[in-house]
Amino acid sequence: MSSALLQLPGTSEGGAQIWTAHLEALSPVELGELSASLNSAEHARAARFHFERDRRHYVASRGLLRRLLAAALDTPASALVFEYGAHGKPAISAAFSQGRTLRFNISHSAGWAMFALAWDREVGIDLESATRLKRDADGLAGLAARVLSARELAIWQALPDAGAREAAFLRAWTRKEAYAKATGQGIFDELVGVELALDAAVPKSSLTFRLSPREGESTREWALHDLPAPDGYAAALAVEQRSEKNA
C-alpha cells in the first residue's frame, strides 16, 4: 500500500492523506489479519457477496480502512465504531473524538482501492476503472448526457476523438462522484447540475469552487484534485476548504 500527503491551502498543518492499495496483492495471511479486525455486521455483509473475489475485496478494503484510522487515532482497529449519515456516508463515532474530527472516505474499483483521511474537513474520493466504459460510443454518449451539464456536454462532444472523450468523461465522473461523496448527499441523479468539468479541453489538475447551497445549508468552498491512479484508472479527491481561523 502506498501513500501521499496532499497539502491543502488555508492551514499550516492541514493535509489529506491519500492511500492506494492493490487488493489482489494481499496474501492469505494479510487478508486473515484484516478480517480479524472486522465486527459482526461487517462479516455478515462480506458473507452476502455472491463471488469470492468480491468478498475478499470487501474484507481487504474494510480492514485496511480500519487499520489506517486506528493508526491515526492511536486506537485498536477492532475497537472502532462507525456511524452512518442519512445517505449512508460513514463517520467515526463521536466517542473517538479527541478534540478534532477525523474524516475519511474510500473508493474501490476492479481490484484497487483508494482511501482519503483529513482532519476537521469533509472529504470524498472516487476511483473508477476505464473498463467500465468499454462499450459502444452511443452507450457512453448516453451516460455522458446523464452526468454532464449542458455546457460540459457541449465541450465533451467537441473533443477530437473517442479516446479523448473517454478520458475526459472518466475524469468528470470521478470528480463529481468525489464531490457527491464528500457532501454525503448521495446525489448521482443530480450530478448533471454540478459543473466540475468545464476544463475538459485543457484539463487542470486542481481547482477550487463554490456551489449554491441547498435550502438550510451554508455556502462552502471545495477543492477538487485529480489524483495519480493506476494505469487504466482515474481518481479524484474533493475536500472542504477551511481557513485557519475556522479550523
N, C-alpha and C positions, 0 to 999 in steps of 0.2 A: 504494500500500500504506500502510495506517495502522497506528499502534501505540499501545499504552497500557501504563503500568507499574502493575502491581497489587502494592501493598505487602503484605508478609506479616508477621504478628506474630512476635515472638520473636527478631528480629535487627535490628540497626541499619541494615544495608545490604542485606539480602535483599529481593528482589522478583522477581516473574515478569514477564518482558517478553512481551506478547501482541501479535501482529501479525495483521492481517486483509488479505487480498488478493482482488481480483476478477480471477480468472484470464482471463476473457474480455476484460478491458480492456487486456491486454498487446498491444503492436504486434508485427508480424513481426520487426522488428529486435530488440526486447527479448527475444522468445522465442528468437531465434538466439543472443543473448549468453548467456542462461541455459543453453541446450543445450550451448554450448561448454564449460561447467564440469562437465558430467556425465562419468562414467567409462564404460568399455566395457560393463560389466554394466548400468548404468542405461540406456544407449542400446539395449541388447538388449531390456530389459524394455519400454521405450517402443515398440519395433517390434512387440511381441506384441499390443498393443491392436488390436482389430478396427476401432474407429471413430477417425477422425482427431481428433475433438473430445477423446476420452479420451486420445489420445497427447499432444495439446497440454497438457491439464490436468496430466498426469503430469510432463512436461518442465518446465512452469511451476512447479508446486509443489515439485518436487525441486530445481530450480535456485534458487528463492527461498530454500529451506531452506539450501542451501549458502552462499548469499550472506549470510544472517543469521548463520550460525555462523562464517563466515570473518571477518566484521566483529567479532564478539565475541572471537574468538581471535587476531585480527591474523595470519591465515594465508590464503594464496590459496585461493579456493573450490575450484578443481580439485584441490588437494593433499589435501583432507580424505579420511580413510579411515573407514569405518563398520564397526562390529561389530554382531552381532545375538544377542539372547538366545534361550533355548530356545523361546519362543513368538513369535519374530520381532521383538521390540522393538528398534529401532535405538539405538545409542550411538556416540559418537565414540571412535575408537581411543585407547587409553591413551597412545599415543605423542604425543598432542597435549595431554596433561595439563600444566598449569602450576602444580601445587600445589593446584589446585582443579579440580573436575569440572563441566563444563557439561552439564546435562541438557536434553533437548528433546523435543518431541512435535509432531505435525502431524495435522490432520484436514481433509478437503475434501469438499464436497457440492455438487452441482448448480452448478458454476462458481465457487464461493467456496472459499477456504482460510483456515485459521487456524493459527498457529504459536505455540508456547509455549517460552520459554527460561528456565532458572533455574539458579543456581549451587548445587552441593552438595546437591541435594534432588531426589527423583523428582518427575516432573510428567507429567500426562496431560491432553489436551484433546480435546473432541469437538464437532463441528458437524454438525447434521442439518437437512435441509430438510423443511418440513411437507408438501411434495408427496409424500413417501414414505408419508404416512399418508392420502392421499386415496383411501380405499377404503370399503367399506360398514362400518357400525357393528359387525357381527359379526366382521369381519376385524380391526379394531382391538381389539376385546374379546379376541380370541384371542391377539393379540400382547401385550396387557397382561398376560394370565394367564401368559405365558412370562417376562415381565421383572419384574413386580411381586411383592413378597411378599404373603402373605395379608392382612396388616394394611394394606399400601399399596393393595392391590386393593380392599379394602372402602372405604377413603377415596376412591379414584378413582371407584368405581361410584356413590358418593353425591353426586358433583359435579352441579351443577344442569342442565347441558345438554351437548350434543355438543361445542360449541366449547371449553368449559372442560375437558372430558375430553381433547380432542385436545392442547390446550396443556399440560395437566398431564402427560400421558404423554410428550410430546416433551421436556419439562424433565426428567422422571425418567430417560428413556432416555439423554439426553446426560450427565447426572450419573453414571450407572452405567457408561457406556462410558468416560468420562474416568477414573474410578477404575480400571477394568479395565486401561486403557492405562498408567496411572501405575504400577501394580504389575507390569505386564509378564506377567501370568498368562494372558491370553487366555481369559477365563472367561465368555463370553457366556451359555452354557447354565447358569451358576451365578449369574447376576445376580438371580434370584428370591430368593436368600438374602442379598442385600446391601441393607439398608434405608437408603435415602438420600432418600426422597420422602414421609416421613410428614407433611410440612408442605404437602401438595398443596392443602388447602382454604384455607390462609393462607400462601402461599409466602414464604420468607425468601431473600434473595439470596445469603447466605453462611452456612455452618455448619461446625463442627468436630466430628470424630467419631473414634472408635476402633472397630476391628472385631477380633474374636477371631482371632489369627494362626493360620496353618496350622502343622502339626507341623514343628518345627525353625526356625520364624521367630519373631522378636521382635515385640512389640506396637509398632505405630507409630501416631502421630496424624496425621490428614489434615485439610486444609482444603478445602472444596468451595465453588466460586463459580459462580453463574450469570453468564454473560458477555453484554455487549451483542452483538447479532448483526444481520445484515441483515434487512430485513422478510421474514417468512415462514420464518425460521430460528430455531433455538435452539442455544445453545452453553454448555458448562460446562468448568470447569477443576478438576482435583484435584491438590493439591500437598502433598508431605510436609512436616510441621511439624518444625522443628528449633530448639532454643534456641541462644543464642549459645555457651554452654559446650560444646554438642555439635556446633556448626557447624564 
